[in-house]
Protein backbone atom coordinates (compact mmCIF):
# COMPACT_ATOMS: atom_id res chain seq x y z
CA UNK A 1 0.00 0.00 0.00
CA UNK A 2 1.28 3.44 -0.96
CA UNK A 3 1.44 5.64 2.15
CA UNK A 4 1.41 8.74 -0.05
CA UNK A 5 -2.07 7.98 -1.45
CA UNK A 6 -4.70 10.61 -0.60
CA UNK A 7 -7.51 9.99 1.82
CA UNK A 8 -10.45 8.09 0.37
CA UNK A 9 -8.49 6.56 -2.52
CA UNK A 10 -7.14 3.40 -0.91
CA UNK A 11 -8.61 0.17 -2.31
CA UNK A 12 -9.47 -1.45 1.05
CA UNK A 13 -11.87 1.23 2.18
CA UNK A 14 -12.38 4.81 3.27
CA UNK A 15 -9.59 6.41 5.29
CA UNK A 16 -10.94 7.65 8.61
CA UNK A 17 -7.70 8.70 10.27
CA UNK A 18 -3.96 8.57 9.72
CA UNK A 19 -1.37 8.24 12.48
CA UNK A 20 1.93 9.96 11.65
CA UNK A 21 5.15 9.67 13.60
CA UNK A 22 7.06 12.68 14.93
CA UNK A 23 8.56 13.29 11.46
CA UNK A 24 5.15 13.39 9.82
CA UNK A 25 5.48 10.00 8.12
CA UNK A 26 2.31 7.91 8.13
CA UNK A 27 2.82 4.78 10.27
CA UNK A 28 -0.74 3.45 10.58
CA UNK A 29 -4.17 4.10 9.06
CA UNK A 30 -7.73 3.57 10.31
CA UNK A 31 -10.00 2.36 7.49
CA UNK A 32 -13.75 1.90 7.12
CA UNK A 33 -14.27 -1.25 5.02
CA UNK A 34 -17.59 -2.69 3.86
CA UNK A 35 -17.91 -4.77 7.03
CA UNK A 36 -15.90 -3.14 9.81
CA UNK A 37 -13.26 -0.65 10.88
CA UNK A 38 -9.62 -1.77 10.80
CA UNK A 39 -6.25 -0.24 11.62
CA UNK A 40 -3.37 -1.10 9.31
CA UNK A 41 0.25 -0.82 10.40
CA UNK A 42 2.45 0.42 7.56
CA UNK A 43 5.99 -0.64 6.82
CA UNK A 44 8.03 2.24 5.48
CA UNK A 45 10.49 1.03 2.87
CA UNK A 46 13.96 2.64 2.81
CA UNK A 47 14.15 5.71 0.64
CA UNK A 48 15.78 4.98 -2.74
CA UNK A 49 18.74 7.20 -1.91
CA UNK A 50 22.31 6.35 -1.06
CA UNK A 51 24.98 8.55 0.50
CA UNK A 52 28.61 7.51 0.81
CA UNK A 53 30.17 10.00 3.20
CA UNK A 54 33.08 10.84 5.46
CA UNK A 55 32.83 12.28 8.97
CA UNK A 56 33.83 15.93 9.25
CA UNK A 57 33.55 16.60 5.52
CA UNK A 58 31.64 19.83 4.98
CA UNK A 59 30.34 18.76 1.52
CA UNK A 60 28.99 15.54 3.05
CA UNK A 61 27.45 17.46 5.92
CA UNK A 62 25.58 19.78 3.55
CA UNK A 63 23.74 16.91 1.86
CA UNK A 64 22.85 15.28 5.16
CA UNK A 65 21.43 18.54 6.53
CA UNK A 66 19.18 18.85 3.48
CA UNK A 67 18.00 15.24 3.81
CA UNK A 68 17.04 15.98 7.42
CA UNK A 69 15.35 19.28 6.56
CA UNK A 70 13.29 17.60 3.82
CA UNK A 71 12.21 14.77 6.16
CA UNK A 72 14.00 12.24 3.96
CA UNK A 73 15.42 10.16 6.78
CA UNK A 74 15.79 6.42 6.29
CA UNK A 75 18.12 6.67 3.30
CA UNK A 76 20.91 4.18 2.72
CA UNK A 77 24.20 5.52 3.99
CA UNK A 78 27.73 4.31 4.52
CA UNK A 79 30.36 6.07 6.61
CA UNK A 80 33.81 5.70 5.06
CA UNK A 81 37.25 6.53 6.44
CA UNK A 82 39.48 9.07 4.73
CA UNK A 83 42.39 7.88 6.89
CA UNK A 84 42.02 4.33 5.56
CA UNK A 85 41.71 5.54 1.98
CA UNK A 86 38.19 4.17 1.65
CA UNK A 87 37.19 7.14 -0.50
CA UNK A 88 39.37 5.55 -3.21
CA UNK A 89 37.61 2.18 -2.98
CA UNK A 90 35.91 0.57 -5.96
CA UNK A 91 32.53 1.24 -4.37
CA UNK A 92 33.19 4.98 -4.40
CA UNK A 93 35.01 5.04 -7.74
CA UNK A 94 32.05 3.33 -9.40
CA UNK A 95 29.87 6.26 -8.33
CA UNK A 96 32.45 9.02 -8.38
CA UNK A 97 35.52 8.52 -10.62
CA UNK A 98 37.21 11.42 -8.82
CA UNK A 99 37.48 9.23 -5.73
CA UNK A 100 35.94 11.89 -3.49
CA UNK A 101 33.16 12.05 -0.94
CA UNK A 102 30.27 12.57 -0.85
CA UNK A 103 28.84 10.24 -3.45
CA UNK A 104 25.08 10.63 -3.65
CA UNK A 105 22.63 8.53 -5.65
CA UNK A 106 18.86 8.82 -6.07
CA UNK A 107 17.29 6.11 -8.22
CA UNK A 108 19.77 5.93 -11.11
CA UNK A 109 20.89 9.55 -10.80
CA UNK A 110 24.32 10.23 -9.33
CA UNK A 111 25.31 13.65 -8.02
CA UNK A 112 28.73 13.96 -6.43
CA UNK A 113 28.91 17.73 -6.05
CA UNK A 114 27.30 18.76 -2.77
CA UNK A 115 25.77 21.94 -4.21
CA UNK A 116 24.25 19.97 -7.08
CA UNK A 117 22.87 17.32 -4.72
CA UNK A 118 21.37 19.90 -2.35
CA UNK A 119 19.68 21.82 -5.15
CA UNK A 120 18.43 18.59 -6.71
CA UNK A 121 16.86 17.41 -3.46
CA UNK A 122 15.14 20.76 -2.96
CA UNK A 123 13.76 20.70 -6.52
CA UNK A 124 12.53 17.10 -6.35
CA UNK A 125 10.93 16.96 -2.89
CA UNK A 126 8.35 19.46 -1.68
CA UNK A 127 8.01 17.92 1.78
CA UNK A 128 9.70 19.29 4.86
CA UNK A 129 11.40 22.68 5.00
CA UNK A 130 11.35 24.89 1.90
CA UNK A 131 14.99 25.84 1.34
CA UNK A 132 14.75 28.19 -1.65
CA UNK A 133 12.55 31.27 -1.09
CA UNK A 134 9.97 32.35 -3.68
CA UNK A 135 10.60 36.08 -3.30
CA UNK A 136 13.01 37.17 -6.09
CA UNK A 137 14.98 39.47 -3.77
CA UNK A 138 15.36 36.79 -1.09
CA UNK A 139 16.20 34.17 -3.69
CA UNK A 140 18.87 36.38 -5.25
CA UNK A 141 20.51 36.98 -1.87
CA UNK A 142 20.34 33.27 -1.04
CA UNK A 143 22.12 32.26 -4.25
CA UNK A 144 24.70 35.03 -3.82
CA UNK A 145 25.61 33.95 -0.29
CA UNK A 146 25.42 30.27 -1.20
CA UNK A 147 27.99 30.49 -3.98
CA UNK A 148 30.05 33.14 -2.21
CA UNK A 149 30.56 30.56 0.52
CA UNK A 150 32.83 28.66 -1.87
CA UNK A 151 35.43 31.44 -1.48
CA UNK A 152 35.08 31.30 2.29
CA UNK A 153 35.51 27.54 2.44
CA UNK A 154 38.48 27.53 0.05
CA UNK A 155 40.36 30.17 2.05
CA UNK A 156 39.67 28.33 5.28
CA UNK A 157 40.76 24.97 3.86
CA UNK A 158 44.11 26.24 2.58
CA UNK A 159 44.94 27.52 6.08
CA UNK A 160 43.81 24.40 7.94
CA UNK A 161 45.24 21.86 5.50
CA UNK A 162 48.29 23.73 4.21
CA UNK A 163 50.81 21.20 5.52
CA UNK A 164 48.78 18.34 4.12
CA UNK A 165 48.22 19.94 0.71
CA UNK A 166 51.68 21.41 0.12
CA UNK A 167 54.85 19.25 0.03
CA UNK A 168 57.34 20.19 2.73
CA UNK A 169 59.95 21.42 0.25
CA UNK A 170 57.42 23.84 -1.26
CA UNK A 171 56.14 25.38 1.97
CA UNK A 172 56.95 29.01 2.74
CA UNK A 173 56.26 31.14 5.79
CA UNK A 174 55.25 34.00 3.51
CA UNK A 175 52.54 31.80 1.95
CA UNK A 176 51.26 30.79 5.38
CA UNK A 177 51.09 34.45 6.42
CA UNK A 178 49.34 35.47 3.21
CA UNK A 179 46.80 32.64 3.48
CA UNK A 180 45.92 33.59 7.05
CA UNK A 181 45.53 37.24 6.07
CA UNK A 182 43.22 36.24 3.22
CA UNK A 183 41.11 34.13 5.56
CA UNK A 184 40.98 36.91 8.15
CA UNK A 185 39.71 39.36 5.52
CA UNK A 186 37.11 36.83 4.37
CA UNK A 187 35.88 36.27 7.92
CA UNK A 188 35.51 40.02 8.46
CA UNK A 189 33.41 40.18 5.29
CA UNK A 190 31.00 37.54 6.59
CA UNK A 191 30.92 39.13 10.03
CA UNK A 192 29.69 42.26 8.27
CA UNK A 193 27.10 40.34 6.27
CA UNK A 194 25.66 38.88 9.45
CA UNK A 195 25.66 42.26 11.19
CA UNK A 196 23.54 43.72 8.39
CA UNK A 197 21.31 40.66 7.97
CA UNK A 198 17.58 41.17 8.34
CA UNK A 199 17.13 37.97 10.35
CA UNK A 200 18.96 35.25 12.24
CA UNK A 201 20.19 33.56 9.08
CA UNK A 202 22.84 34.36 6.53
CA UNK A 203 20.46 35.23 3.68
CA UNK A 204 17.24 36.54 5.17
CA UNK A 205 14.65 35.73 7.79
CA UNK A 206 14.40 32.02 7.02
CA UNK A 207 16.76 29.05 7.03
CA UNK A 208 17.76 28.33 3.43
CA UNK A 209 20.30 26.54 1.25
CA UNK A 210 22.68 29.41 2.00
CA UNK A 211 22.72 28.29 5.65
CA UNK A 212 23.01 24.64 4.61
CA UNK A 213 26.33 25.33 2.88
CA UNK A 214 27.60 28.10 5.19
CA UNK A 215 27.05 26.61 8.63
CA UNK A 216 29.36 23.56 8.23
CA UNK A 217 32.22 25.88 7.29
CA UNK A 218 31.52 28.11 10.29
CA UNK A 219 31.46 25.03 12.52
CA UNK A 220 34.88 24.14 11.13
CA UNK A 221 36.24 27.49 12.30
CA UNK A 222 35.24 26.72 15.88
CA UNK A 223 36.43 23.14 15.60
CA UNK A 224 39.90 24.59 14.99
CA UNK A 225 39.89 27.01 17.90
CA UNK A 226 38.34 30.15 16.39
CA UNK A 227 37.71 32.87 19.00
CA UNK A 228 34.02 33.62 19.63
CA UNK A 229 34.63 36.98 21.33
CA UNK A 230 36.45 38.48 18.35
CA UNK A 231 33.55 38.05 15.93
CA UNK A 232 30.26 38.27 17.89
CA UNK A 233 27.94 38.02 14.89
CA UNK A 234 29.55 34.82 13.64
CA UNK A 235 29.45 33.44 17.17
CA UNK A 236 25.75 34.29 17.52
CA UNK A 237 25.02 32.67 14.18
CA UNK A 238 26.91 29.50 15.11
CA UNK A 239 25.32 29.21 18.54
CA UNK A 240 21.81 29.81 17.21
CA UNK A 241 22.06 27.01 14.64
CA UNK A 242 24.24 24.34 16.23
CA UNK A 243 21.24 22.85 18.06
CA UNK A 244 18.90 22.94 15.06
CA UNK A 245 17.47 19.40 14.73
CA UNK A 246 18.79 18.82 11.20
CA UNK A 247 22.27 19.94 12.23
CA UNK A 248 22.36 17.99 15.48
CA UNK A 249 21.14 14.84 13.72
CA UNK A 250 23.95 15.08 11.15
CA UNK A 251 26.73 16.35 13.46
CA UNK A 252 30.04 14.62 12.58
CA UNK A 253 30.32 11.50 14.76
CA UNK A 254 34.07 11.97 15.18
CA UNK A 255 33.39 15.41 16.67
CA UNK A 256 30.99 13.84 19.16
CA UNK A 257 33.57 11.22 20.10
CA UNK A 258 36.28 13.85 20.46
CA UNK A 259 34.68 17.25 21.25
CA UNK A 260 38.09 18.87 21.73
CA UNK A 261 39.36 20.06 18.38
CA UNK A 262 42.60 21.85 17.51
CA UNK A 263 43.71 25.43 18.16
CA UNK A 264 45.09 26.25 14.73
CA UNK A 265 42.82 29.29 14.33
CA UNK A 266 42.88 30.61 17.90
CA UNK A 267 44.92 33.70 16.99
CA UNK A 268 43.07 34.54 13.80
C-alpha positions in Angstrom: 0.0 0.0 0.0 1.3 3.4 -1.0 1.4 5.6 2.2 1.4 8.7 -0.1 -2.1 8.0 -1.5 -4.7 10.6 -0.6 -7.5 10.0 1.8 -10.5 8.1 0.4 -8.5 6.6 -2.5 -7.1 3.4 -0.9 -8.6 0.2 -2.3 -9.5 -1.5 1.0 -11.9 1.2 2.2 -12.4 4.8 3.3 -9.6 6.4 5.3 -10.9 7.6 8.6 -7.7 8.7 10.3 -4.0 8.6 9.7 -1.4 8.2 12.5 1.9 10.0 11.6 5.2 9.7 13.6 7.1 12.7 14.9 8.6 13.3 11.5 5.1 13.4 9.8 5.5 10.0 8.1 2.3 7.9 8.1 2.8 4.8 10.3 -0.7 3.5 10.6 -4.2 4.1 9.1 -7.7 3.6 10.3 -10.0 2.4 7.5 -13.7 1.9 7.1 -14.3 -1.2 5.0 -17.6 -2.7 3.9 -17.9 -4.8 7.0 -15.9 -3.1 9.8 -13.3 -0.6 10.9 -9.6 -1.8 10.8 -6.2 -0.2 11.6 -3.4 -1.1 9.3 0.3 -0.8 10.4 2.4 0.4 7.6 6.0 -0.6 6.8 8.0 2.2 5.5 10.5 1.0 2.9 14.0 2.6 2.8 14.1 5.7 0.6 15.8 5.0 -2.7 18.7 7.2 -1.9 22.3 6.3 -1.1 25.0 8.6 0.5 28.6 7.5 0.8 30.2 10.0 3.2 33.1 10.8 5.5 32.8 12.3 9.0 33.8 15.9 9.2 33.6 16.6 5.5 31.6 19.8 5.0 30.3 18.8 1.5 29.0 15.5 3.0 27.4 17.5 5.9 25.6 19.8 3.6 23.7 16.9 1.9 22.9 15.3 5.2 21.4 18.5 6.5 19.2 18.9 3.5 18.0 15.2 3.8 17.0 16.0 7.4 15.3 19.3 6.6 13.3 17.6 3.8 12.2 14.8 6.2 14.0 12.2 4.0 15.4 10.2 6.8 15.8 6.4 6.3 18.1 6.7 3.3 20.9 4.2 2.7 24.2 5.5 4.0 27.7 4.3 4.5 30.4 6.1 6.6 33.8 5.7 5.1 37.2 6.5 6.4 39.5 9.1 4.7 42.4 7.9 6.9 42.0 4.3 5.6 41.7 5.5 2.0 38.2 4.2 1.7 37.2 7.1 -0.5 39.4 5.5 -3.2 37.6 2.2 -3.0 35.9 0.6 -6.0 32.5 1.2 -4.4 33.2 5.0 -4.4 35.0 5.0 -7.7 32.1 3.3 -9.4 29.9 6.3 -8.3 32.5 9.0 -8.4 35.5 8.5 -10.6 37.2 11.4 -8.8 37.5 9.2 -5.7 35.9 11.9 -3.5 33.2 12.1 -0.9 30.3 12.6 -0.9 28.8 10.2 -3.4 25.1 10.6 -3.7 22.6 8.5 -5.6 18.9 8.8 -6.1 17.3 6.1 -8.2 19.8 5.9 -11.1 20.9 9.6 -10.8 24.3 10.2 -9.3 25.3 13.7 -8.0 28.7 14.0 -6.4 28.9 17.7 -6.1 27.3 18.8 -2.8 25.8 21.9 -4.2 24.2 20.0 -7.1 22.9 17.3 -4.7 21.4 19.9 -2.3 19.7 21.8 -5.1 18.4 18.6 -6.7 16.9 17.4 -3.5 15.1 20.8 -3.0 13.8 20.7 -6.5 12.5 17.1 -6.3 10.9 17.0 -2.9 8.4 19.5 -1.7 8.0 17.9 1.8 9.7 19.3 4.9 11.4 22.7 5.0 11.3 24.9 1.9 15.0 25.8 1.3 14.8 28.2 -1.7 12.5 31.3 -1.1 10.0 32.3 -3.7 10.6 36.1 -3.3 13.0 37.2 -6.1 15.0 39.5 -3.8 15.4 36.8 -1.1 16.2 34.2 -3.7 18.9 36.4 -5.3 20.5 37.0 -1.9 20.3 33.3 -1.0 22.1 32.3 -4.3 24.7 35.0 -3.8 25.6 34.0 -0.3 25.4 30.3 -1.2 28.0 30.5 -4.0 30.1 33.1 -2.2 30.6 30.6 0.5 32.8 28.7 -1.9 35.4 31.4 -1.5 35.1 31.3 2.3 35.5 27.5 2.4 38.5 27.5 0.1 40.4 30.2 2.0 39.7 28.3 5.3 40.8 25.0 3.9 44.1 26.2 2.6 44.9 27.5 6.1 43.8 24.4 7.9 45.2 21.9 5.5 48.3 23.7 4.2 50.8 21.2 5.5 48.8 18.3 4.1 48.2 19.9 0.7 51.7 21.4 0.1 54.8 19.3 0.0 57.3 20.2 2.7 59.9 21.4 0.2 57.4 23.8 -1.3 56.1 25.4 2.0 57.0 29.0 2.7 56.3 31.1 5.8 55.3 34.0 3.5 52.5 31.8 2.0 51.3 30.8 5.4 51.1 34.5 6.4 49.3 35.5 3.2 46.8 32.6 3.5 45.9 33.6 7.1 45.5 37.2 6.1 43.2 36.2 3.2 41.1 34.1 5.6 41.0 36.9 8.1 39.7 39.4 5.5 37.1 36.8 4.4 35.9 36.3 7.9 35.5 40.0 8.5 33.4 40.2 5.3 31.0 37.5 6.6 30.9 39.1 10.0 29.7 42.3 8.3 27.1 40.3 6.3 25.7 38.9 9.5 25.7 42.3 11.2 23.5 43.7 8.4 21.3 40.7 8.0 17.6 41.2 8.3 17.1 38.0 10.4 19.0 35.3 12.2 20.2 33.6 9.1 22.8 34.4 6.5 20.5 35.2 3.7 17.2 36.5 5.2 14.6 35.7 7.8 14.4 32.0 7.0 16.8 29.0 7.0 17.8 28.3 3.4 20.3 26.5 1.2 22.7 29.4 2.0 22.7 28.3 5.6 23.0 24.6 4.6 26.3 25.3 2.9 27.6 28.1 5.2 27.0 26.6 8.6 29.4 23.6 8.2 32.2 25.9 7.3 31.5 28.1 10.3 31.5 25.0 12.5 34.9 24.1 11.1 36.2 27.5 12.3 35.2 26.7 15.9 36.4 23.1 15.6 39.9 24.6 15.0 39.9 27.0 17.9 38.3 30.1 16.4 37.7 32.9 19.0 34.0 33.6 19.6 34.6 37.0 21.3 36.5 38.5 18.4 33.5 38.1 15.9 30.3 38.3 17.9 27.9 38.0 14.9 29.5 34.8 13.6 29.4 33.4 17.2 25.8 34.3 17.5 25.0 32.7 14.2 26.9 29.5 15.1 25.3 29.2 18.5 21.8 29.8 17.2 22.1 27.0 14.6 24.2 24.3 16.2 21.2 22.9 18.1 18.9 22.9 15.1 17.5 19.4 14.7 18.8 18.8 11.2 22.3 19.9 12.2 22.4 18.0 15.5 21.1 14.8 13.7 23.9 15.1 11.2 26.7 16.3 13.5 30.0 14.6 12.6 30.3 11.5 14.8 34.1 12.0 15.2 33.4 15.4 16.7 31.0 13.8 19.2 33.6 11.2 20.1 36.3 13.9 20.5 34.7 17.3 21.2 38.1 18.9 21.7 39.4 20.1 18.4 42.6 21.8 17.5 43.7 25.4 18.2 45.1 26.3 14.7 42.8 29.3 14.3 42.9 30.6 17.9 44.9 33.7 17.0 43.1 34.5 13.8 
